[in-house]
Amino acid sequence: MGPTSVLVMVLLATAITGLAAATASRRRHGGRPARGRDAGLLVLGQVLLAALVVAPAPPPSARASLPDIHLRAARRVAGTPPATAHPVLGTGGPGSLDAALAALRRSRHLTGSVVTDITVPGRRTGYRWPARVYLPAQYFSATYARRTFPVVELIAGSHSRPGSIFGSLPLQKSFDTAIARHTLPPVIGIAPTRNPAPMPDRQCIDEPHGHAVATYLGVDVPRSVPHLLRARTDRAGWATMGTSSGGYCAADLALRNPTRFSTVVSLSGYFSGPIDNVRQGMVDPSPTPEERLANTPIHQVRNVTQPMSFVLVSARDDTEEYRELMRFAAVVRTLPSDGVSTIVTPSGGHSSAAWRPVMSQILGGLGRCLTG
């Protein structure tokens, strides 16, 4: 394939992604599904893009093998050859990246918390996907040298890039402030890859013939992170937190893996099952009836056998998600072993404008659930 074809493919892919994102945005804001001109452009773009692809696509495992960009450089700073940038799981104790991260922090002349990128390998899936990680200042303190930290797994909305949740929310500053005020214990925040390709976005569900995203996020990440960082391994020390469709993912993943997670924070998420994207005019495939049944939090929560806490956030003028929040909270309140707190803002719609003003309340709610 020549440079011109590659350029055309990039332009077409960008256009298709933009149209899909716009359609998804309309859907999440209560707008009408794509139809007419938009739907026609999506189809035409997909046909042209398919016609330009000459070489066959690699298998999912090959597409998922993304490079360790940042920690390879960090390992060089620490004096470790790049060939050993990826630790082997199961050998040695927790915190295998500590030396590299401490060296990186010194090289940046930082004295507080650190946000950087790492690669999280998956034993079950075989994936090695990038993630953005928040480490509190205490992580690098001699006082906490033998401490393991609770973990918040952060999941952004549809078609997000690794770590983009740190852009939509002031997470580093908010975590720092809550920890300093002792409303949140010192935590590790990790935002793994949920979309290894721009589309389809399966809402963190394992694809029948593609990426096993649910397995990676719900099983591999909790298993792998304690080998890379000084992270807790017990369920009381792990929480999920997501925005929009990431809020749905946070609830679904925790309820499907109740032995690994104890707390869910959902910001404008939904709980009545994954969205039927085909019916809504989006380009992503719809979940099958079996997937829908197995991935519906409002039904899953009735059967969970482990105590689980929920912090649910929505704007009142985000009509659909506000209704979902109220329905889900009502169900949780009927259960003997679960707890729920709700934070409702008067306005802000389905956006960070609804979440940013109440970040201290959100993290305070998380801190009351997540043991330090």
N, C-alpha and C positions, 0 to 999 in steps of 0.2 A: 504494500500500500504506500503510495507516494505522499509527500508532504501536503499536497493540496487536499487529498482525500482525508488525511488526518485532521487538517484544519476544518474542513467541512463537517466532519464527524463531531469535532469539539463544539462548533457553532450550533449544530443541530441538537446535540445533547443538552447544551446550555439552554436553548430555546424550549425544548421539551420539558426539562426540569423546571424552568420558570413557569411554564403553563400549568404543569402539575401542581407546583407549590401554590400558585394563585388559586387553582381550583380547590385545593385542600384548605387554603385559608378561607375561601368563601364558605366551604362546608362547615368549618369549625366556628365561623362567625354566624352561622345560620343562613348563609346565602344559598342560592339555587345551585344545583349541580351543573357541571359543564355541559353545554349542548350547542347545537348549531355550529357557529364558526369556530369556537374554542375546541370542541370535540373533533371537528374536521381537521383542524391544524394539528392536534395531537396525533391523530391517525396518520396524516400525511407525513409528519415528521418522523414517526416511528418507521413507516415504510421506507422512506429515503435512507434513514439511518441503517436499517437492516440491509438495504441494497449495497451500501458502501462497505459493509463488513465482509472482508474476503477470508481472513483467517478464522478458524473456529475458535469459539471462546474457551478459555481454560476452565478446568473443573473448579467447583466452588472452593476447594481447599487451596488451589493455586491462587485464585483471585483474592483469597482472604489473607495470604501471607504478605502482610504489609511490613515495611522496614522499620527497625528501631532507629528513629532519626535522632532523637535528642540524647538518649542515654549512651549511645555509641560515643558521642562527643564527650559526655560526662565521664565515661570510662577512661577515655584518653587523658582527661584531666587528672583522674585518680591514679594514673600510671598503670592501668590494666590493659592488656592488648585488646583491640576491638573484637578479636575472635571469641572472647569470653563475655561479650556484652549480654548474652542471653543466659541467665542461670538455668541450671537443670533442676526441675522440681523434684523434691524428695531428697535432696542431698544438702546436709547442713541445716542450721536453724533458721529462724525468721530473720528478716531484714537483710537479705543478700545484696540489696542495692544501697544499703546505708552509707558505705564508704564513698560510692560515686555521688550520691546525693549531697553528702556533707561537703565534698570537694567542689561540687557545682555551686553550692551555696556560698562557700568561701570565695570562689572565683568571681561571683557577682557582688561580693561585699554586702551580702544581706544579713540582717540581724533578726528579722521577724519570721513570718511564715513564708512558705515557698509554694509556688504553683509551677509545675513543669510537666513534661510529657514522658511517659514510659511506655514500654510494650508489655502487655499482659498475655502470656501464653496460656492456652487451654489444653489441659490433659485429655478431656473427653472429646473435644472437637478437633484438636490439632491446630487451631487457629493461633496466630500471633498478631493480635490487633493492638493498635495504639490506644492510649488512654491519657487523659489529663488528670493530674493528681494534685490535691491540696494537702500540704503537710504543715501542721501548726508549729509555732516557734518551739513549743515544748518538745517536739519530736527530736530536736537537736540539742536539747539541754541535758547536761550531765545528771541532773536530778531525775530525769525520766529515762535514763539510759537503759534500764532493764524493764521498762513499762511497755506493754502492748496497748494499742489504741483502738477504740471503737471505730467502725467504718460506716460511712454513708455512701451508698452506691447511687450516683447521680445520673439521671436519664433525661435527655432533652426530647423535644417534640419531633414530629415526623421529618424525615430527610435531613436530619441534623448531622453536622460534622462532629468528630470526637472533640469533646471539650467545649462545644458551642454554648452549653448551659452556663459557662462562666462569663459569656458575653451578655446573655439575656438577663442574668441576675448578678448582683454584686457579691458573689459568693465569698471571695477571699476576704473582703472587708467585713462582710456580715459574720462570717465564721470567727474572724479575729475579735470582733466586738463582743459577740456572744460568749466566747471563751474567756475574754478578759473580765466580763461581768459575772462569770460563773453561772450563767444560765444554760450553758452547753459545755459538756466536758471536752477536753482537747480531742479532736476527732481527725481521722483521715477522710478526706472526700475524694472519691475516684469516679471519673466520668468515662466509662469504657465506650468503645465503638458499638453503636446499635445499628448503623447502616453501612455495611462494608461496600455497598454500591449505591449510586444515587437513587435507583429504583430497581425492583419494587421495594416498598417499605411495608413489611408484614406486621407492624405493630408489635415487634419483639416476639413473634410466634415462629417456631421452627418451620422453615419452608419444606414442603414435601420433597422437592427435588433441588434444593438449594441450600442456603446458609441456615445453620442451626443456631439462630440468634438467641432463642430462649434458653437453650442448653448452655451457651457460652456465658450469658449474663447471669443466669440463675444458678449454675453449677460451677462452671470453670472459674469465673472471677472470684467468688468466695473461697474457692480452693487455692487459687494461685496467689492472690494478694498477700496472704500471710507468709508465703515463702519469699516474696520480694520486699515486703515492708514489715515493720513490727506491728502487725495487726492482730486483733482478737480473732479467735476462731469459733467462739460460742455464739449462738443465735442472739443472745441478749446484747451482744456487741455489734450487731449488724442491722442496718436500716436501708430502705430504698426511698428515693426522693425523686420525683419527676414532674415535668411540666407538660400540660396538654396531653398529647398521646403518650408522652413519657410518664404522665401521671397514671394513665391506664396501665402502662407497662409496669410501673412501680408496684401497683396493687396486684396485678396478675402474677408477676414473678414471685412476689413474697408469698402469696397464697398457694402457689404451686410448689414452693420450696419452704414450707413452714419450719423445717428443722434448721434452716440457714438464716432466716430473717425474723425479727420480732416486731419491727416497726415500719410503717408506711407513711410517707408524706406525699400527698397528691395535690398538685397545684393545677386547678382547672382540668382535672382528669375526668374520665367517665368510667362507669362500672357495669354497664349492662351488656358487655361483650364487645369484641372488636368491630370496628365500623365496616359495613359492607361497601367497599370502595368502588367496585364495579357498578353497583346500583346507584352510587352517588356520582357517577360520571368521572371518577378518577381512573388513572391508568394502572393502579396497583391491583393485583388479584384479590378477590374476596376470600375470606376464610371459608372453609368448608363447614357444613353443619356440625361435624365432629369437633373441629377446631373451636367453633363458636361455643359449643356446649362445655368444652374443657377449659375455656379461657374467658369465663364470665364471672368477674369478682363478686357480684351481688349474690350469685348462687354459691360460689366457692366458699365464701366466708361462713356460710351456714354449716359447712362440714369440716372446717379446719379444727384440728385437735389440739393445737398449741395456742397459748394466749398470744394475742397480737393487738398492737395499738395502732391507731390511725389518727393522723392530723390531716384534715381535709380543708382545702382553701378554694374559694371561688368568689367572683364578683356577682352581686345580685343582678346586674344587667347583662350578665352572660347567661341568658335564660336557660339554655339547654344543659350546660354544665352545673349550674346552680340547682336545677331540678334533679340531676343525677346525684349531686352531693347529698341533698336532703333525703332522697330515697335510700341511698346506701347507708347514711348515718342512722336512719330509722331502723334498718335491719340490724346493724351492728349493736345498737342499744338494746335489742331484745336478747342478745347473747350473753351468757353469764361470765365468760372468761375474757372478753374483749373490751377494749376501751376506745372511745372516739372523742376527739375535740374538733370543733369546726371554727373556721375563721372566714367570715363573710364580709367583703368590702362593698360599699354602696355602688361603686362604679369601677371602671377600668376595662370592662369587656373581657374578651378572651386574649389577654396579653400580659406582658410583664408590668403594665401600669396597674394591674390589680394586685400583683404580688410584691413589688418592690416596697411599697409603703408599710407593709406588715411583715417584713423579713425578721424583725426582732421577735415578733409573736410566733412566727413559724418555727424559728430555731429554738425559741423557749419551749414550745410544745414538743419539739423533737428531743430537747434536753431532758424534759420530764419523763420521757419514755425510754431513752437510750442510756443505759447505765455506763458510767465512766470507769 
